[in-house]
Amino acid sequence: MSSSLIEIMKLLPPPAEPQGLDRSWEEVEEDLGCVLPADYKGFIDQYGSGQICEWIDVWNLRDKSLFPPPLQEVICGPKGIINFYQKLNEEYDILTAGSWTTFPEPGGLLPFCTAFEIDYLNWRIAGPADEWDCVYWFFDGNEFIHLEGDSFTDFLQKVLKRQYNQYQLPTVDEPYQFTQ
C-alpha cells in the first residue's frame, strides 16, 4: 500500500464494507486491455464504489453495475468520455492543442474519475502503469493540466490537503467523507 493511500485513509476513513467489488482485477484488466496502477487498485479495494466529499467520483471499474463489460466500449464507445473528448477536439482543438492523444494509444489519456460533476481526471498511459501521471481536464476552459509525477493517490492526497494552489484546482472541505 502506497504511503499516499495510507495518508488518505487517515484523512478519509474507508467504509467498513466496500461496495461494488463484483469482479477481479484480472478480469477488469483483461476486459480493458491494460494493467492499471497499483495505487488506484488499492484505493478501490479499500473504498469500493462511492463519492468523496460529494464531489469526486473515482470510477470503480470492478463494479459491474456501473461499468458493465466490455469496458473499452464503456470508456471509448459512442457514449464514452473518450468519444466526448474527440468530438470536442473536432470543434475546439482541445487534444491537438496540447499534443494529447487518447486511450488506447500509447501516451493517450485514460479517464478514471469525475471531479466536481464536470471535470475529469485521466491517466497519461505512458510506460509502466505505476508510473502513469495524472492529467486533469477542466471542462469550463477545455484545458488539460498535466500533473507530472503525480499518481492518482498523490493527486487525491494533494486535493485533500489543498496543495494544488498553483493550478487553481477545485477544493473540498472538511470533514472529509466517503459516501457509498
Disulfide bonds with the S-S distance in Angstrom:
none
